[in-house]
Amino acid sequence: MKNTLALFVLSTRNINRQHIQLILVIVSLAMLVLGTGAPLEGGGVGIR
Amino acid sequence: MILLFALVAGLLVGLGWARWRKIAYRAPELQQLWLIFIGFLPQLILIYLPDNRTLPSDRLAAASLLVSQILLLAFALIDSRVTGMAILICGVVLNMVVMTTNGGFMPVSPQTAGSLVQEDVLLELHPGDRIGPKDILLHPQDTRFEWLADRFLLPGWLPYQAAFSLGDVFIAFGVFWLFASSSNPEKIQNRGAQIC
């Protein structure tokens, strides 16, 4: 248990500001392409 | 989904290239990211989240799409100096042109739609009906800027099928290039976040 906690703390220390910034950019650009693109996908086609 | 593949592919290429050259990968430096969240919100609320019982009217959905795309285009223009963004902007403009001139939705022909949906489902649809979150079924002869519509199909042997437009191709290539080129040290001097 103690080792697991230590491992968790160690791994969170490796998540720095730059990693968070990269994740934020990825999420933002994913929304950008989803918002501006308009492909019609098979399978999940919702019919109105 | 097809556009997210391009994003992930660009990211993987960028990370791989950076690792191979033993240099740091940097996230693209973008300004005014909040504009994307604000711009995507109308689509999230009126296009993606509603189920069949709470669908907004076509006019409201088309208006929200237009407002959303204008805001997203504004963001892209602010960051147009970022590598790949100019290509992405071309795609956004192409999609906006064809959607705006066809009632606010992306036109798709019955023939193209027939490759994606079952025949019995397609028979229930009429020209002008919405199909998918952003598309509208239109005959090619009734479509303005038909060459910009969702008219391209992925190869039939792929398990995932989708129809996409020329604008989507530009958007996919732009976002791919944006992430893939972020590991190029010549283009990112003193810019962006460094990821080791």
gemmi code that builds the backbone of each chain (N, CA, C; Angstrom):
import gemmi

chains = {
    "A": [
        ("MET", (0.834, -1.206, 0.000), (0.000, 0.000, 0.000), (0.872, 1.262, 0.000)),
        ("LYS", (1.863, 1.194, 0.881), (2.772, 2.329, 0.990), (3.563, 2.520, -0.307)),
        ("ASN", (3.950, 1.368, -0.889), (4.698, 1.419, -2.148), (3.838, 1.972, -3.282)),
        ("THR", (2.579, 1.559, -3.295), (1.651, 2.038, -4.333), (1.483, 3.547, -4.239)),
        ("LEU", (1.339, 4.003, -3.011), (1.182, 5.442, -2.782), (2.430, 6.208, -3.225)),
        ("ALA", (3.569, 5.633, -2.904), (4.835, 6.271, -3.291), (4.978, 6.322, -4.807)),
        ("LEU", (4.545, 5.226, -5.458), (4.603, 5.162, -6.927), (3.682, 6.204, -7.548)),
        ("PHE", (2.500, 6.359, -6.950), (1.529, 7.346, -7.443), (2.094, 8.768, -7.313)),
        ("VAL", (2.664, 9.034, -6.155), (3.239, 10.371, -5.921), (4.371, 10.637, -6.914)),
        ("LEU", (5.169, 9.598, -7.145), (6.300, 9.740, -8.070), (5.820, 10.022, -9.488)),
        ("SER", (4.762, 9.301, -9.889), (4.269, 9.481, -11.259), (3.590, 10.831, -11.434)),
        ("THR", (2.916, 11.307, -10.397), (2.278, 12.630, -10.510), (3.314, 13.739, -10.558)),
        ("ARG", (4.468, 13.492, -9.953), (5.528, 14.500, -10.014), (6.036, 14.669, -11.439)),
        ("ASN", (5.926, 13.586, -12.220), (6.395, 13.652, -13.606), (5.426, 14.406, -14.511)),
        ("ILE", (4.187, 14.569, -14.033), (3.218, 15.334, -14.821), (3.456, 16.807, -14.519)),
        ("ASN", (4.097, 17.454, -15.421), (4.402, 18.864, -15.165), (3.495, 19.764, -15.999)),
        ("ARG", (3.785, 21.028, -15.919), (2.957, 22.030, -16.592), (2.887, 21.803, -18.103)),
        ("GLN", (4.008, 21.352, -18.667), (4.062, 21.150, -20.115), (3.145, 20.015, -20.568)),
        ("HIS", (3.075, 18.967, -19.741), (2.190, 17.851, -20.097), (0.728, 18.298, -20.069)),
        ("ILE", (0.396, 19.062, -19.051), (-0.979, 19.555, -18.949), (-1.290, 20.470, -20.126)),
        ("GLN", (-0.319, 21.281, -20.503), (-0.524, 22.183, -21.639), (-0.737, 21.389, -22.929)),
        ("LEU", (0.035, 20.304, -23.092), (-0.126, 19.474, -24.294), (-1.517, 18.838, -24.324)),
        ("ILE", (-1.958, 18.334, -23.174), (-3.291, 17.718, -23.113), (-4.365, 18.756, -23.452)),
        ("LEU", (-4.195, 19.958, -22.925), (-5.157, 21.031, -23.194), (-5.201, 21.363, -24.685)),
        ("VAL", (-4.032, 21.407, -25.315), (-3.969, 21.701, -26.756), (-4.622, 20.573, -27.560)),
        ("ILE", (-4.370, 19.325, -27.146), (-4.963, 18.186, -27.864), (-6.487, 18.226, -27.772)),
        ("VAL", (-6.989, 18.446, -26.553), (-8.452, 18.495, -26.367), (-9.044, 19.659, -27.164)),
        ("SER", (-8.380, 20.802, -27.123), (-8.887, 21.982, -27.829), (-8.919, 21.758, -29.335)),
        ("LEU", (-7.838, 21.202, -29.871), (-7.801, 20.994, -31.320), (-8.732, 19.856, -31.745)),
        ("ALA", (-8.968, 18.915, -30.855), (-9.967, 17.877, -31.159), (-11.342, 18.527, -31.307)),
        ("MET", (-11.643, 19.464, -30.416), (-12.927, 20.171, -30.529), (-12.958, 21.034, -31.780)),
        ("LEU", (-11.827, 21.614, -32.123), (-11.758, 22.457, -33.328), (-12.064, 21.636, -34.582)),
        ("VAL", (-11.443, 20.479, -34.709), (-11.668, 19.684, -35.927), (-13.071, 19.066, -35.932)),
        ("LEU", (-13.571, 18.702, -34.753), (-14.937, 18.171, -34.695), (-15.952, 19.261, -35.028)),
        ("GLY", (-15.622, 20.474, -34.606), (-16.541, 21.580, -34.838), (-16.535, 22.103, -36.252)),
        ("THR", (-15.394, 22.022, -36.906), (-15.298, 22.597, -38.255), (-15.451, 21.539, -39.354)),
        ("GLY", (-15.117, 20.305, -39.059), (-15.271, 19.246, -40.048), (-16.706, 18.743, -40.081)),
        ("ALA", (-17.071, 18.112, -41.190), (-18.438, 17.606, -41.303), (-18.483, 16.284, -42.059)),
        ("PRO", (-17.704, 15.306, -41.636), (-17.818, 14.001, -42.312), (-19.086, 13.278, -41.870)),
        ("LEU", (-19.599, 12.458, -42.753), (-20.764, 11.619, -42.416), (-20.245, 10.210, -42.177)),
        ("GLU", (-20.457, 9.746, -40.956), (-19.873, 8.462, -40.593), (-20.899, 7.344, -40.681)),
        ("GLY", (-20.450, 6.205, -41.151), (-21.327, 5.040, -41.235), (-21.488, 4.402, -39.882)),
        ("GLY", (-22.524, 3.600, -39.725), (-22.746, 2.925, -38.452), (-23.485, 3.795, -37.479)),
        ("GLY", (-22.892, 4.889, -37.109), (-23.518, 5.758, -36.112), (-24.334, 6.866, -36.731)),
        ("VAL", (-24.842, 6.655, -37.926), (-25.613, 7.706, -38.581), (-26.943, 7.882, -37.881)),
        ("GLY", (-27.137, 9.047, -37.312), (-28.409, 9.345, -36.660), (-29.365, 9.931, -37.678)),
        ("ILE", (-30.488, 9.310, -37.850), (-31.442, 9.746, -38.870), (-32.532, 10.566, -38.216)),
        ("ARG", (-32.850, 11.647, -38.861), (-33.947, 12.449, -38.335), (-35.118, 12.389, -39.282)),
    ],
    "B": [
        ("MET", (-14.794, 11.209, -36.196), (-13.766, 10.237, -35.831), (-12.603, 10.256, -36.818)),
        ("ILE", (-12.934, 10.390, -38.100), (-11.894, 10.371, -39.133), (-10.918, 11.537, -38.935)),
        ("LEU", (-11.424, 12.670, -38.446), (-10.558, 13.821, -38.211), (-9.710, 13.621, -36.961)),
        ("LEU", (-10.254, 12.903, -35.989), (-9.475, 12.626, -34.780), (-8.334, 11.658, -35.087)),
        ("PHE", (-8.556, 10.763, -36.055), (-7.463, 9.871, -36.484), (-6.277, 10.709, -36.991)),
        ("ALA", (-6.599, 11.746, -37.768), (-5.542, 12.605, -38.306), (-4.791, 13.304, -37.184)),
        ("LEU", (-5.538, 13.753, -36.178), (-4.913, 14.423, -35.031), (-3.970, 13.472, -34.300)),
        ("VAL", (-4.473, 12.273, -34.010), (-3.656, 11.290, -33.284), (-2.450, 10.875, -34.121)),
        ("ALA", (-2.668, 10.702, -35.422), (-1.561, 10.312, -36.300), (-0.483, 11.393, -36.314)),
        ("GLY", (-0.900, 12.651, -36.390), (0.062, 13.747, -36.373), (0.836, 13.798, -35.073)),
        ("LEU", (0.128, 13.571, -33.982), (0.777, 13.574, -32.664), (1.798, 12.443, -32.561)),
        ("LEU", (1.423, 11.263, -33.034), (2.336, 10.116, -32.971), (3.567, 10.345, -33.845)),
        ("VAL", (3.336, 10.889, -35.035), (4.474, 11.184, -35.928), (5.392, 12.222, -35.281)),
        ("GLY", (4.792, 13.255, -34.704), (5.587, 14.292, -34.047), (6.401, 13.747, -32.893)),
        ("LEU", (5.748, 12.940, -32.045), (6.445, 12.348, -30.899), (7.549, 11.390, -31.359)),
        ("GLY", (7.218, 10.580, -32.372), (8.198, 9.619, -32.892), (9.396, 10.308, -33.518)),
        ("TRP", (9.117, 11.346, -34.269), (10.184, 12.108, -34.930), (11.084, 12.782, -33.893)),
        ("ALA", (10.440, 13.320, -32.850), (11.207, 13.974, -31.787), (12.087, 12.966, -31.056)),
        ("ARG", (11.537, 11.805, -30.793), (12.313, 10.782, -30.077), (13.472, 10.280, -30.932)),
        ("TRP", (13.193, 10.098, -32.221), (14.225, 9.595, -33.138), (15.388, 10.584, -33.241)),
        ("ARG", (15.051, 11.860, -33.241), (16.102, 12.886, -33.340), (16.640, 13.294, -31.974)),
        ("LYS", (16.094, 12.670, -30.940), (16.511, 12.956, -29.553), (16.341, 14.442, -29.214)),
        ("ILE", (15.231, 14.960, -29.630), (14.917, 16.349, -29.274), (13.585, 16.355, -28.542)),
        ("ALA", (13.281, 17.462, -27.936), (12.045, 17.556, -27.153), (10.859, 17.818, -28.074)),
        ("TYR", (9.741, 17.197, -27.730), (8.511, 17.494, -28.464), (7.818, 18.661, -27.776)),
        ("ARG", (7.380, 19.590, -28.541), (6.703, 20.749, -27.967), (5.282, 20.830, -28.489)),
        ("ALA", (4.374, 21.095, -27.595), (2.991, 21.296, -28.015), (2.909, 22.581, -28.821)),
        ("PRO", (2.069, 22.611, -29.847), (1.924, 23.856, -30.610), (1.490, 24.981, -29.676)),
        ("GLU", (2.114, 26.118, -29.848), (1.732, 27.257, -28.999), (0.546, 27.968, -29.634)),
        ("LEU", (-0.563, 27.943, -28.949), (-1.782, 28.523, -29.499), (-2.317, 29.596, -28.563)),
        ("GLN", (-2.827, 30.644, -29.162), (-3.399, 31.754, -28.387), (-4.919, 31.602, -28.336)),
        ("GLN", (-5.494, 32.172, -27.339), (-6.962, 32.267, -27.217), (-7.657, 30.903, -27.320)),
        ("LEU", (-7.117, 29.919, -26.605), (-7.729, 28.579, -26.648), (-9.178, 28.594, -26.167)),
        ("TRP", (-9.486, 29.537, -25.289), (-10.848, 29.605, -24.740), (-11.890, 29.791, -25.847)),
        ("LEU", (-11.441, 30.398, -26.954), (-12.369, 30.642, -28.055), (-12.873, 29.322, -28.644)),
        ("ILE", (-12.058, 28.284, -28.601), (-12.483, 26.977, -29.109), (-13.593, 26.417, -28.230)),
        ("PHE", (-13.412, 26.514, -26.928), (-14.432, 25.987, -26.017), (-15.759, 26.736, -26.199)),
        ("ILE", (-15.672, 28.055, -26.311), (-16.881, 28.857, -26.515), (-17.498, 28.523, -27.880)),
        ("GLY", (-16.634, 28.394, -28.885), (-17.125, 28.135, -30.240), (-17.749, 26.763, -30.391)),
        ("PHE", (-17.233, 25.790, -29.658), (-17.749, 24.427, -29.788), (-19.046, 24.226, -28.988)),
        ("LEU", (-19.251, 25.088, -28.007), (-20.395, 24.923, -27.094), (-21.753, 24.844, -27.811)),
        ("PRO", (-22.050, 25.759, -28.769), (-23.353, 25.659, -29.450), (-23.557, 24.312, -30.146)),
        ("GLN", (-22.496, 23.792, -30.735), (-22.612, 22.494, -31.413), (-22.834, 21.376, -30.399)),
        ("LEU", (-22.115, 21.461, -29.287), (-22.244, 20.439, -28.258), (-23.679, 20.392, -27.732)),
        ("ILE", (-24.249, 21.570, -27.502), (-25.583, 21.646, -26.896), (-26.672, 21.290, -27.910)),
        ("LEU", (-26.535, 21.793, -29.149), (-27.646, 21.659, -30.104), (-27.440, 20.565, -31.163)),
        ("ILE", (-26.219, 20.109, -31.342), (-25.961, 19.127, -32.403), (-25.622, 17.749, -31.830)),
        ("TYR", (-24.685, 17.719, -30.889), (-24.166, 16.425, -30.437), (-24.949, 15.836, -29.254)),
        ("LEU", (-25.382, 16.665, -28.311), (-26.018, 16.132, -27.105), (-27.484, 15.727, -27.269)),
        ("PRO", (-28.310, 16.470, -28.021), (-29.740, 16.129, -28.053), (-30.000, 14.738, -28.608)),
        ("ASP", (-30.981, 14.041, -28.016), (-31.412, 12.769, -28.591), (-32.599, 13.047, -29.520)),
        ("ASN", (-33.188, 12.006, -30.042), (-34.249, 12.169, -31.045), (-35.479, 12.914, -30.523)),
        ("ARG", (-35.699, 12.877, -29.191), (-36.898, 13.510, -28.637), (-36.712, 15.004, -28.441)),
        ("THR", (-35.472, 15.420, -28.319), (-35.240, 16.830, -27.994), (-34.449, 17.547, -29.080)),
        ("LEU", (-34.560, 17.061, -30.315), (-33.807, 17.691, -31.402), (-34.285, 19.117, -31.637)),
        ("PRO", (-33.376, 20.055, -31.768), (-33.793, 21.420, -32.076), (-34.258, 21.499, -33.530)),
        ("SER", (-34.939, 22.600, -33.858), (-35.385, 22.764, -35.237), (-34.175, 22.887, -36.159)),
        ("ASP", (-34.414, 22.582, -37.432), (-33.318, 22.651, -38.395), (-32.727, 24.055, -38.462)),
        ("ARG", (-33.617, 25.058, -38.382), (-33.146, 26.439, -38.480), (-32.228, 26.786, -37.304)),
        ("LEU", (-32.643, 26.362, -36.109), (-31.829, 26.637, -34.919), (-30.500, 25.892, -34.991)),
        ("ALA", (-30.567, 24.637, -35.434), (-29.338, 23.842, -35.545), (-28.391, 24.454, -36.581)),
        ("ALA", (-28.953, 24.896, -37.712), (-28.115, 25.502, -38.763), (-27.490, 26.798, -38.274)),
        ("ALA", (-28.286, 27.591, -37.551), (-27.763, 28.854, -37.036), (-26.646, 28.607, -36.026)),
        ("SER", (-26.845, 27.625, -35.165), (-25.816, 27.334, -34.157), (-24.537, 26.823, -34.817)),
        ("LEU", (-24.718, 26.052, -35.889), (-23.551, 25.567, -36.626), (-22.761, 26.721, -37.217)),
        ("LEU", (-23.488, 27.673, -37.801), (-22.824, 28.809, -38.441), (-22.085, 29.661, -37.414)),
        ("VAL", (-22.773, 29.987, -36.311), (-22.145, 30.802, -35.256), (-20.904, 30.091, -34.721)),
        ("SER", (-21.066, 28.794, -34.487), (-19.965, 27.995, -33.954), (-18.771, 28.015, -34.904)),
        ("GLN", (-19.044, 27.829, -36.169), (-17.943, 27.773, -37.133), (-17.265, 29.116, -37.316)),
        ("ILE", (-18.026, 30.194, -37.185), (-17.423, 31.529, -37.276), (-16.450, 31.740, -36.105)),
        ("LEU", (-16.876, 31.336, -34.909), (-16.008, 31.487, -33.731), (-14.749, 30.632, -33.860)),
        ("LEU", (-14.927, 29.405, -34.364), (-13.779, 28.513, -34.521), (-12.837, 29.028, -35.608)),
        ("LEU", (-13.425, 29.610, -36.647), (-12.594, 30.209, -37.705), (-11.818, 31.399, -37.155)),
        ("ALA", (-12.469, 32.180, -36.285), (-11.787, 33.328, -35.668), (-10.569, 32.860, -34.885)),
        ("PHE", (-10.735, 31.774, -34.137), (-9.593, 31.229, -33.397), (-8.475, 30.833, -34.363)),
        ("ALA", (-8.855, 30.132, -35.417), (-7.848, 29.656, -36.376), (-7.115, 30.831, -37.026)),
        ("LEU", (-7.839, 31.912, -37.301), (-7.213, 33.084, -37.918), (-6.238, 33.757, -36.955)),
        ("ILE", (-6.600, 33.792, -35.676), (-5.699, 34.386, -34.674), (-4.385, 33.613, -34.635)),
        ("ASP", (-4.481, 32.289, -34.781), (-3.282, 31.442, -34.708), (-2.807, 31.008, -36.090)),
        ("SER", (-3.085, 31.805, -37.087), (-2.779, 31.386, -38.457), (-1.282, 31.237, -38.723)),
        ("ARG", (-0.440, 31.841, -37.860), (1.010, 31.740, -38.070), (1.526, 30.347, -37.695)),
        ("VAL", (0.752, 29.583, -36.928), (1.192, 28.255, -36.510), (1.197, 27.322, -37.718)),
        ("THR", (2.261, 26.523, -37.831), (2.400, 25.612, -38.973), (1.184, 24.683, -39.073)),
        ("GLY", (0.618, 24.607, -40.247), (-0.517, 23.731, -40.479), (-1.856, 24.427, -40.353)),
        ("MET", (-1.866, 25.552, -39.628), (-3.143, 26.219, -39.381), (-3.721, 26.823, -40.663)),
        ("ALA", (-2.831, 27.292, -41.555), (-3.314, 27.885, -42.807), (-4.064, 26.838, -43.643)),
        ("ILE", (-3.562, 25.609, -43.645), (-4.226, 24.528, -44.389), (-5.575, 24.231, -43.750)),
        ("LEU", (-5.565, 24.211, -42.415), (-6.812, 23.947, -41.690), (-7.847, 25.039, -41.970)),
        ("ILE", (-7.379, 26.286, -42.030), (-8.290, 27.405, -42.311), (-8.931, 27.234, -43.688)),
        ("CYS", (-8.136, 26.796, -44.669), (-8.686, 26.553, -46.016), (-9.844, 25.557, -45.931)),
        ("GLY", (-9.648, 24.500, -45.170), (-10.693, 23.486, -45.022), (-11.930, 24.026, -44.352)),
        ("VAL", (-11.728, 24.843, -43.322), (-12.874, 25.427, -42.610), (-13.679, 26.312, -43.566)),
        ("VAL", (-12.964, 27.127, -44.340), (-13.649, 28.031, -45.269), (-14.414, 27.237, -46.333)),
        ("LEU", (-13.789, 26.190, -46.869), (-14.462, 25.379, -47.895), (-15.734, 24.749, -47.334)),
        ("ASN", (-15.649, 24.200, -46.132), (-16.837, 23.597, -45.519), (-17.910, 24.644, -45.235)),
        ("MET", (-17.469, 25.829, -44.792), (-18.448, 26.881, -44.492), (-19.169, 27.332, -45.760)),
        ("VAL", (-18.421, 27.424, -46.861), (-19.029, 27.860, -48.129), (-20.140, 26.899, -48.547)),
        ("VAL", (-19.822, 25.607, -48.557), (-20.812, 24.636, -49.041), (-21.966, 24.485, -48.058)),
        ("MET", (-21.702, 24.592, -46.779), (-22.782, 24.445, -45.804), (-23.692, 25.664, -45.798)),
        ("THR", (-23.091, 26.851, -45.851), (-23.883, 28.080, -45.813), (-24.799, 28.184, -47.040)),
        ("THR", (-24.310, 27.728, -48.174), (-25.106, 27.856, -49.404), (-26.088, 26.700, -49.594)),
        ("ASN", (-26.098, 25.770, -48.667), (-27.035, 24.641, -48.763), (-27.855, 24.489, -47.483)),
        ("GLY", (-28.302, 25.617, -46.978), (-29.214, 25.595, -45.837), (-28.546, 25.385, -44.493)),
        ("GLY", (-27.246, 25.508, -44.433), (-26.558, 25.414, -43.149), (-26.023, 24.037, -42.816)),
        ("PHE", (-26.280, 23.068, -43.696), (-25.799, 21.707, -43.428), (-24.928, 21.216, -44.588)),
        ("MET", (-24.137, 20.190, -44.290), (-23.267, 19.617, -45.312), (-24.082, 18.681, -46.212)),
        ("PRO", (-24.169, 18.973, -47.507), (-24.948, 18.103, -48.388), (-24.244, 16.773, -48.664)),
        ("VAL", (-25.050, 15.736, -48.764), (-24.535, 14.431, -49.159), (-25.561, 13.820, -50.116)),
        ("SER", (-25.082, 13.222, -51.186), (-26.006, 12.684, -52.195), (-26.562, 11.345, -51.731)),
        ("PRO", (-27.752, 10.970, -52.224), (-28.310, 9.660, -51.870), (-27.368, 8.513, -52.235)),
        ("GLN", (-26.657, 8.689, -53.340), (-25.723, 7.643, -53.766), (-24.595, 7.455, -52.741)),
        ("THR", (-24.032, 8.551, -52.293), (-22.959, 8.467, -51.282), (-23.507, 7.947, -49.963)),
        ("ALA", (-24.677, 8.473, -49.570), (-25.276, 8.025, -48.307), (-25.604, 6.540, -48.355)),
        ("GLY", (-25.937, 6.056, -49.569), (-26.271, 4.638, -49.721), (-25.115, 3.712, -49.388)),
        ("SER", (-23.918, 4.232, -49.436), (-22.748, 3.417, -49.080), (-22.546, 3.337, -47.571)),
        ("LEU", (-23.272, 4.190, -46.842), (-23.052, 4.266, -45.399), (-24.233, 3.745, -44.582)),
        ("VAL", (-25.436, 3.874, -45.099), (-26.613, 3.438, -44.341), (-27.326, 2.324, -45.100)),
        ("GLN", (-28.116, 1.570, -44.351), (-28.843, 0.464, -44.971), (-29.899, 0.993, -45.936)),
        ("GLU", (-30.194, 0.168, -46.942), (-31.091, 0.613, -48.007), (-32.488, 0.945, -47.480)),
        ("ASP", (-32.991, 0.120, -46.544), (-34.336, 0.383, -46.026), (-34.395, 1.695, -45.249)),
        ("VAL", (-33.299, 2.020, -44.597), (-33.238, 3.296, -43.868), (-33.209, 4.444, -44.867)),
        ("LEU", (-32.449, 4.265, -45.919), (-32.314, 5.320, -46.928), (-33.637, 5.576, -47.651)),
        ("LEU", (-34.442, 4.514, -47.827), (-35.719, 4.660, -48.523), (-36.693, 5.540, -47.743)),
        ("GLU", (-36.502, 5.595, -46.434), (-37.380, 6.424, -45.596), (-37.015, 7.897, -45.657)),
        ("LEU", (-35.870, 8.175, -46.204), (-35.400, 9.562, -46.248), (-35.781, 10.223, -47.561)),
        ("HIS", (-35.989, 11.528, -47.481), (-36.313, 12.313, -48.666), (-35.269, 13.415, -48.822)),
        ("PRO", (-35.104, 13.899, -50.049), (-34.182, 15.025, -50.227), (-34.551, 16.182, -49.301)),
        ("GLY", (-33.551, 16.722, -48.650), (-33.784, 17.807, -47.697), (-33.818, 17.326, -46.260)),
        ("ASP", (-33.909, 16.013, -46.056), (-33.897, 15.476, -44.692), (-32.484, 15.496, -44.137)),
        ("ARG", (-32.418, 15.726, -42.839), (-31.101, 15.681, -42.192), (-30.678, 14.239, -41.991)),
        ("ILE", (-29.407, 14.013, -42.149), (-28.832, 12.683, -41.972), (-27.504, 12.858, -41.244)),
        ("GLY", (-27.399, 12.274, -40.063), (-26.209, 12.524, -39.262), (-26.309, 13.885, -38.609)),
        ("PRO", (-25.347, 14.219, -37.772), (-25.441, 15.481, -37.024), (-25.373, 16.734, -37.885)),
        ("LYS", (-24.625, 16.705, -38.964), (-24.410, 17.943, -39.727), (-24.774, 17.826, -41.194)),
        ("ASP", (-25.240, 16.682, -41.632), (-25.456, 16.479, -43.066), (-26.927, 16.584, -43.441)),
        ("ILE", (-27.115, 16.851, -44.724), (-28.462, 16.923, -45.278), (-28.443, 16.169, -46.609)),
        ("LEU", (-29.509, 15.394, -46.839), (-29.577, 14.593, -48.062), (-30.030, 15.480, -49.224)),
        ("LEU", (-29.209, 15.585, -50.235), (-29.553, 16.408, -51.401), (-29.048, 15.735, -52.673)),
        ("HIS", (-29.849, 15.829, -53.727), (-29.373, 15.338, -55.018), (-28.248, 16.245, -55.520)),
        ("PRO", (-27.285, 15.671, -56.221), (-26.171, 16.505, -56.704), (-26.625, 17.699, -57.534)),
        ("GLN", (-27.673, 17.495, -58.358), (-28.124, 18.606, -59.206), (-28.777, 19.729, -58.397)),
        ("ASP", (-29.186, 19.421, -57.163), (-29.796, 20.448, -56.311), (-28.803, 21.036, -55.312)),
        ("THR", (-27.557, 20.621, -55.421), (-26.543, 21.041, -54.449), (-25.678, 22.146, -55.022)),
        ("ARG", (-25.561, 23.220, -54.250), (-24.632, 24.279, -54.656), (-23.224, 23.882, -54.206)),
        ("PHE", (-22.262, 24.149, -55.028), (-20.860, 23.754, -54.761), (-20.777, 22.256, -54.465)),
        ("GLU", (-21.354, 21.475, -55.324), (-21.420, 20.026, -55.090), (-20.046, 19.402, -54.919)),
        ("TRP", (-19.047, 19.992, -55.558), (-17.684, 19.447, -55.461), (-17.078, 19.647, -54.076)),
        ("LEU", (-17.758, 20.471, -53.243), (-17.274, 20.661, -51.867), (-18.087, 19.849, -50.853)),
        ("ALA", (-19.042, 19.080, -51.351), (-19.921, 18.314, -50.452), (-19.219, 17.044, -49.952)),
        ("ASP", (-19.902, 16.323, -49.065), (-19.388, 15.022, -48.609), (-19.553, 14.025, -49.760)),
        ("ARG", (-18.536, 13.894, -50.575), (-18.654, 13.062, -51.773), (-17.555, 12.009, -51.871)),
        ("PHE", (-16.600, 12.057, -50.970), (-15.509, 11.070, -50.988), (-15.776, 9.992, -49.950)),
        ("LEU", (-15.417, 8.774, -50.297), (-15.620, 7.642, -49.378), (-14.290, 6.979, -49.071)),
        ("LEU", (-14.196, 6.459, -47.859), (-13.005, 5.682, -47.509), (-13.026, 4.369, -48.284)),
        ("PRO", (-11.864, 3.736, -48.483), (-11.843, 2.453, -49.206), (-12.783, 1.430, -48.573)),
        ("GLY", (-13.444, 0.680, -49.422), (-14.464, -0.267, -48.949), (-13.932, -1.351, -48.031)),
        ("TRP", (-12.637, -1.663, -48.124), (-12.100, -2.751, -47.316), (-11.847, -2.334, -45.864)),
        ("LEU", (-11.960, -1.040, -45.595), (-11.768, -0.593, -44.211), (-13.011, -0.912, -43.377)),
        ("PRO", (-12.838, -1.324, -42.127), (-14.005, -1.619, -41.284), (-14.793, -0.364, -40.925)),
        ("TYR", (-14.133, 0.769, -40.949), (-14.782, 2.042, -40.612), (-15.094, 2.796, -41.894)),
        ("GLN", (-16.326, 3.196, -42.070), (-16.740, 3.884, -43.280), (-17.204, 5.302, -42.986)),
        ("ALA", (-16.842, 6.212, -43.869), (-17.268, 7.604, -43.709), (-17.213, 8.306, -45.053)),
        ("ALA", (-18.094, 9.298, -45.190), (-18.046, 10.180, -46.363), (-17.484, 11.513, -45.893)),
        ("PHE", (-16.646, 12.098, -46.711), (-16.013, 13.339, -46.276), (-15.866, 14.288, -47.457)),
        ("SER", (-15.633, 15.531, -47.119), (-15.561, 16.583, -48.142), (-14.109, 17.002, -48.380)),
        ("LEU", (-13.930, 17.829, -49.396), (-12.595, 18.370, -49.668), (-12.126, 19.213, -48.479)),
        ("GLY", (-13.059, 19.947, -47.893), (-12.717, 20.743, -46.711), (-12.238, 19.863, -45.566)),
        ("ASP", (-12.882, 18.717, -45.389), (-12.453, 17.779, -44.333), (-11.023, 17.295, -44.583)),
        ("VAL", (-10.679, 17.102, -45.859), (-9.322, 16.656, -46.203), (-8.310, 17.715, -45.768)),
        ("PHE", (-8.624, 18.974, -46.063), (-7.728, 20.066, -45.658), (-7.619, 20.151, -44.141)),
        ("ILE", (-8.753, 20.022, -43.462), (-8.747, 20.099, -41.992), (-7.901, 18.967, -41.414)),
        ("ALA", (-8.090, 17.753, -41.951), (-7.335, 16.592, -41.461), (-5.840, 16.784, -41.708)),
        ("PHE", (-5.494, 17.245, -42.899), (-4.086, 17.426, -43.215), (-3.493, 18.560, -42.375)),
        ("GLY", (-4.280, 19.606, -42.161), (-3.804, 20.737, -41.363), (-3.507, 20.348, -39.935)),
        ("VAL", (-4.422, 19.614, -39.303), (-4.208, 19.249, -37.900), (-3.096, 18.203, -37.782)),
        ("PHE", (-2.989, 17.336, -38.798), (-1.892, 16.365, -38.811), (-0.549, 17.108, -38.861)),
        ("TRP", (-0.464, 18.058, -39.770), (0.779, 18.798, -39.968), (1.122, 19.640, -38.742)),
        ("LEU", (0.069, 20.169, -38.123), (0.254, 21.009, -36.948), (0.951, 20.237, -35.824)),
        ("PHE", (0.506, 19.017, -35.596), (1.108, 18.217, -34.524), (2.420, 17.573, -34.977)),
        ("ALA", (2.455, 17.125, -36.222), (3.651, 16.424, -36.698), (4.855, 17.362, -36.772)),
        ("SER", (4.631, 18.611, -37.136), (5.751, 19.540, -37.320), (6.171, 20.211, -36.022)),
        ("SER", (5.465, 19.928, -34.933), (5.818, 20.583, -33.671), (7.155, 20.118, -33.126)),
        ("SER", (7.656, 19.002, -33.644), (8.947, 18.517, -33.150), (10.110, 19.089, -33.952)),
        ("ASN", (9.790, 19.924, -34.934), (10.847, 20.525, -35.747), (11.460, 21.695, -34.995)),
        ("PRO", (12.708, 21.557, -34.525), (13.289, 22.597, -33.679), (13.454, 23.931, -34.388)),
        ("GLU", (13.597, 23.893, -35.714), (13.782, 25.153, -36.430), (12.518, 26.004, -36.393)),
        ("LYS", (11.389, 25.334, -36.292), (10.128, 26.073, -36.367), (9.562, 26.411, -34.998)),
        ("ILE", (10.181, 25.887, -33.963), (9.589, 26.097, -32.654), (10.561, 26.735, -31.673)),
        ("GLN", (11.499, 27.465, -32.203), (12.478, 28.068, -31.312), (11.786, 28.942, -30.288)),
        ("ASN", (12.046, 28.617, -29.045), (11.526, 29.410, -27.928), (10.003, 29.517, -27.937)),
        ("ARG", (9.342, 28.590, -28.561), (7.888, 28.649, -28.569), (7.329, 27.320, -28.083)),
        ("GLY", (6.182, 27.397, -27.439), (5.478, 26.184, -27.085), (6.017, 25.510, -25.840)),
        ("ALA", (5.257, 24.523, -25.404), (5.640, 23.790, -24.222), (6.546, 22.636, -24.607)),
        ("GLN", (7.540, 22.390, -23.799), (8.511, 21.335, -24.121), (8.120, 20.059, -23.399)),
        ("ILE", (7.981, 18.996, -24.148), (7.647, 17.705, -23.576), (8.808, 16.769, -23.763)),
        ("CYS", (9.367, 16.293, -22.674), (10.527, 15.418, -22.790), (10.094, 13.972, -22.995)),
    ],
}
model = gemmi.Model(1)
for chain_id, residues in chains.items():
    chain = gemmi.Chain(chain_id)
    for i, (resn, *xyz) in enumerate(residues, 1):
        res = gemmi.Residue()
        res.name, res.seqid = resn, gemmi.SeqId(i, " ")
        for name, pos in zip(("N", "CA", "C"), xyz):
            atom = gemmi.Atom()
            atom.name, atom.element = name, gemmi.Element(name[0])
            atom.pos, atom.b_iso = gemmi.Position(*pos), 0.0
            res.add_atom(atom)
        chain.add_residue(res)
    model.add_chain(chain)
structure = gemmi.Structure()
structure.add_model(model)
structure.setup_entities()
